[in-house]
Amino acid sequence: MSLRLLLVRHGLSSFNVERRIQGRDDLSVLTPEGQEQARRTGSALKDVSITAAYSSPLRRAASTCEGLLQAWGGVLNPVMDDGLLEIDLEPWSGMSADERAAQDPDGFKTWKQCPEELELTRKDGSRYRPLPELMAQARDFLSRLLERHSIDSNDTVLVVGHNAILRCMMLVLLGEPEQGFRRLQIDNASLSVFNLSPKSGGGRQVQIECLNNTAHLGQSLPKKGQGARLVLVRHGETNWNRQGRFQGQIDIPLNENGHAQAEAARGFLEGVSLQRAYSSSMSRPRQTAEGILRSHPGVPMTVTRGLVEIGHGLWEGKLEEEIKAEWGDLLEEWKRTPETVQMPEGETIQDVWQRSVNTWTTIANSLDPSETALVVAHDAVNKTILCHLLGLTPADIWAVKQGNGGVTVVDMPTVPGQPAVVTCLNLTSHLGGVLDHTAAGAL
């Protein structure tokens, strides 16, 4: 039993087109393209049972919610909630990005590099910090939401809001990691899915099922920024994934469905310009990478042991019930506090973290800003890399889902000291539907 949150940013607005600051002003409206984006998002969710819907009352969000629900086809009255209002940038509202940079260069630089430190002056002369205020607003909204929809309710709740408030909600769910606001990208009419479930021993487990999915809008990946881009893919399915066996470093190849998933990923990434490719040295990611690269002839591929899967030691080849019979307490500890577990004759998650993040960093640093590289690896490896990029810790690996054949995109910063941006995470639409239906596996 769990609570699923469908987080949707409003469609393209008139101020988005004009590159004007919107904030809490209600002058901006959906463009015809934004209205179509809302319809497409609703159509993509047709097969999803939605229990309740909440929206910002600002017109661009409320119109998106209305259009989405009409295309979805169900009968649902959304709740307009001020807790979903966009960030308050009153002194800048209506300005273009260039006007803001010219009139308040110091504030503009602070917003771009240290947004939590930005301080502005309202018309009444009072000073305030917009982002800390918005984080408090996000905490309050989520607290009220979870009073209405418990984490063991099996509800699916639609939330339609704005760029900044949705990012703040995600950060609250993830424990408010350092520099978190600049680590995420949320595009117009994108869909992000978060799952909340009761955690063994108390509390809640939060999982990002997908982040910033725009595939339903007819584009495979969001537009590349000025820095280097890495496309991170988990290998396709194996028979052991299907059976729920712990694979680890036993070299199990793709099964028929795994090859089909690699082919689907190839089609999904066919129009993406790739200059380099990297893979774990094991068969299942290498076969996945080779499948994807059939649409990119001439792209060189490097295999590395730095990206091999976690060594499960004596657990490898076993089903969960077999492990539970012999190592029940340790298995429960692995599910509850993975950072504390030493696999019997295997690795710790810190071991995997160190080698996978070091390998990732070496690859990223070797890229020219104009380049895009494909990286294909494993569940635990991808999770440690993504936790690192999101500002999380080894204790948080269950917060990230990686479906077989799922696609994640990371854009590297061009300003020193800034974090990389997780542009989208675990896209599996090319495998059928907006929700991840890949095998659960055994990690």
N, C-alpha and C positions, 0 to 999 in steps of 0.2 A: 504494500500500500504506500502510495506517495502522492505528493502534490506536484502537478506540472504547471509551470508558468510559461506562457507564450508571450514574449516581449516583442512588440512591434513599434518601430519608429514611424511617425507620420510620413505620408508620401511627399514627393517633391512639391515645394511651395513657391509662391511668387517671390518671396524674399530669398529663398535658396537660389533661384535662377539669377537674381540680381546681386547675389553674394552680399546680402545685407544682414545685419545682426537682428535676430528676431526677439530673443529673450521672451518676456511675458507680454509684449505688445500683441494685440490681436488684430493687426492690420493685414497680416499675411494670410493668404488663402491657398488651397490646393490648385495647382495648375491642371490642365487636362491630362498631362502625363501622370501627375500625382494621383488623380482620380483613377486612372487605369491601373496604376501600381496597387492601389487599395483593392481594386477588384481582383487583380491577379493573386494577391496575398490571400484573400478570402477563398478564391477557387482552389488554391493550393492546400487549404485547410479543410476542404469539403468533407473529407473522411475522418476528421478529428472531432470527437465529441467535446464541445466546449460547455463548461458548467456555468461560468459567469464571465462578465466582461467589465473592465474598468477603463476609463479614458480621461485624459486631460480635457478640460472644457474649452481650451483654445481651439479656434475653428479648424486649423489645419489638422489637429489630432482628432477632433470630434468627427470631422468629415471623413477622415481615413477610417475610423472605427465604423461609421455608418456604412460606407461603401464596402468595407471588408465583410461585415456581417450580412449584408444583402447578398453578396456573392457566395458567402458560406452557405446560406440557404436555410439556416435554422431560425428559430424564434427566440430572441434574447434581447432584453432591454439593458443597455450598458449603463453603468453608474458613472456619472461625471464627478471626478474627485480632484479637488484642488491640490492634493498631495502629489499629483502628476504634472503640475505646472512646470514650465521650463525654467531654467536658471534665470535669476533676476539680474540683468545687465542694463539697468535703467539708463545710466549716463551714455551708453553706447547704442541704445536701441535705435534702429533705423539707419545707422551708419553702414557704409560699405566697409569691407575689410581694409581697403586702402585708406579711407577717411579715418578709420580708427587708428591705423598705424601712424598716420601723419599727425593727428591731434593728440594722441596719447602714446608716444613711442615706448615709454618705460612700462606703462600698463600693458601694452600689446606684447612686449617681450616677456613680461612676467606671466601673462596668460598662456603664451606659447610654451614656456619652459618650466614654470613653477606655478601652475594655475591655483593651487591651494593657498598661495601667498598673495594673490591679487586683492587689493583693497580699493574700493571705489567710494564716491561720494554721491548720495542721493540728492534730489532737488531740495529736500528739507535741510540739507547740510549734514546729515548723519553719515558716518563712515561705516562701512560694512565689508565683509568678505563673502563674495557670492558663492564660492564653492563650498566652504564649510557650512554655510546656511543650507545649501542644497543637500549636502550629505545628511544633515539633521532631518530635513524634510523626507529624504528617502528612508531613513530609519523609521520615522513615524509612520509613513505609508505602509511599509512592510510589516510593521508591528500590528497595525490595524487589519491588514489583509490576512495575516496569519491567525488573528482572532476569529475571522469569519471562515477561513478555509484551513483546517489543520493539516499538518504534514502527513497524516495517515488517512486523509479523507478520500484519496483517489480522484479528487477534483482536477479539472483542467481549466485554468483561468487565463483569459486573454487580458493583456495590459497594453494599451496604446498610449504612447507618450512621445517624448522628444529626445534628442541626442544626449544632452547632458544628464537629465534626470534618469534616463535608462542606464547610462553608464554608472551613475551613483548607486542605483539600486543593485546593479551587478556587483559593485565593489562591496557594498554592505553584506550581500550574500556570501561573498568570498572572504570576509574578515577584514576588509579595508587594507589591502596591501599597499606598501609604500610606492609612491609615484603611480598609483593604479589608474588614475584618470587618463593619463597619456598612454597607457598600455593597450587600450581598447579602441576599436573603430565601430561605429554604428551608422550604417547608411540608410537613406530614405527607403521606407517600406521593407526594411530587412526584418527577418525573423530570427530571434534567439530563443532557445528552449533551455530552461533550467528545471531540474528535478530535485525536489526536497523530500527526504524520507527520514524516519526515526533512526537514530544512530544507536548501535549497541552500547549500552552503558549510560544512555541519556544524551540529550541534545539532538541536533539534526545533522544529517549528511546532505551537502549541496553538491550537485553534479551539473556541469555544463554539458548538455547533450549536443548543442550546436550554438554557434555564435555568429551573428551578422551574415546570415544566409540570404543571398539575393538571387539565387539560381532560379527561383520561380518568376523572376522579372525578366527572364530571357538573357541574362548575362551569367557566364560561368563564374568569373571572379571579379571582385571590385577592382577599380582602376589602380594601377601601380603608381606609387609615389616616386619621389626623386632618388630614393636610396635603393640599394640592392633588395631583391625579393627572394624568399625561400618558400617553396611549396613542399610542405611536409605531408607525407602519405603513410598510412599504416598499410602493411601488406594485406593481400587478399586472404580469404578464408582457407583453412586447412581442415583435414578430417578431425584433427585433435581439437581445433576450435569448435567444430560442430559437436563433438562428443563432450566437451567441457574438460578436456585433459590439460594439465599443466605442461606446457611445451618447454619453456625456458630455452636452453641451448642445444636441445636435441633438434637435429636439422630436418624438420618435417616440411615437405614441399606443399605447394598449393593443391587444393582439390579442384574439381571441375568448376564449382561455384566461385572459387578463388580466382581462377583464370578469367571467368566471366566478369568478376568485379574489377580485375585489372583492365580488361577490355572496356568496361564502362568508364573507368577513370581515364583511360586513353582518350575516349571520345569526349569526355568532359573537359580535358586539358588540351585538346587538339589545337585550339586556336591560341594557346598561350605560348609566347616566345620563350624557349628554354635555351640556355647556353651551356649549362653543366648539369651533371647528375651524380648523385652519391647514394650508395646503398650499404646497408649492413651486409656483411660477407655471407650471411646465411641464405639458404635457397629461397625461402618464401618471400622475403623482400626483394631479392635480386630478380626473381621471376616476375614480380609485380612491376619493378622498375623497367625491365626489358619489355614488358607488355606496353607500358605507357610510352616508352621511347620509340615504338614502331611508328608513331606519328611525328617523331623528331629525329630523322636519320642524320647521322653525323655528330650528334651530341655525345661527347665522351662521358663514360660512367666510371667512377672510382668506387671500389668496394673497400670497406673499412671494418675492422673488428671493434672499433670504438662505438659502433652503433648496434652491436649484437644484443639480443634480448637478455633480461636478467637471468642469472643462473639460479634456478630453483633447487639445485642440488638433488637430494633424495626424493623430492616431490615430483620431479620430472617424469612424465609418462603416466602419472596417477590421476584418477578422478578425485573430485573433492571429497566424496564420501570415504574413499580409501585413506586420504590424508587425515580426515577427521577422526578415523578410527585409531590412528597411531599418534597423531600430533594434534589432538583436538584443541588444547589450550593455545598452542602456538598458532594454529590456523585462525582462531578467534582473535588473537592478538594482531595477526596480519591484517584482518579485516577492520579492526578497531583502531590500531595504532601502528601502521606499517613501518614507520620510521624506527621502531624499537626492535624489529625482528631480524635475527640472523638466520637465513635459510639454512637448514641442516645440510652441511657440506656444500653450501651455495653462497650467494652474495647477500648483501644488505641493499636497501634502496639507496643508501648513501653511496655505495660503490658504483651503482648504475648511474646515479646523478653525476658523480664526478667525471666518469669517462664519457658519458653521453653529452653533457653540457660542454666539456672541454672540446670534444669533437665538433659539436655544433658551432661553437665559437670560432674554432679554427676555420671551418668552412665559411662562415659568415664573413670573417675578416679577410678572406682571400678573394671575395667577390668585388668586382667593379660596381659602382652605383648603378650602372646601366644593365647589369646582368640579373637574370632569374635562374635559380638553381632548383632542381628537383632533389628531394631527400626522402628516401623510403626506408622505414625502420619498423619498430615493433611497438606493442602496446605500452609496456613499462618505460621503454626508452622515450617514446613520444611524450608520455605523461610527465616524465622528469624534465624534459626540455621545456614543455609548455608551462609547468609550474614555475620553473626558473624565469621564463619570459613574463609571466603574470605577476611576479613578485611574491609567489607562494613558497612553500617549504616542502621537504620530503614527506612531512606529515599529511600533505594535502593531495596526494596523487589520486585519491578517489574522486576529487572534485572535477576531474577532466575525463571525458569519454572519448575514446578513439575506436570507431567502428572499422571493421575490415574494409579496406578500400576507401576510407574516409579521407577527405582533403582538408588541410589546414594551410593558411597563408600567413606569413610573417614578413613585415616590411621593416628593414633596418633604418635606423635614424641617420640623418645627415648632420645633425647638430651634436657635438660632443657632450656627453653627460646625459643625454636623453635616452629613454628606454626604447627598445624595439616595440613595434605595434603588432599585436595579434589581430590581424585584419579580418580574418574569419577562421572558425574552428570547427572541425569535424563535419564538413559538408558531405552529406550522403544522398542528396536528392537524385544524383545520377544512378543510384542503386534502387530507386523506387520510393517516392513519397518524401515529404519534408521531415518526417521523423526517422530516427535511426532504427532500422529493423535488422541490423546485422547480428550475427551470432554473439551471444554474451561472452563466450570464452571462459577462461578459468583463472585469469589473473586476480 
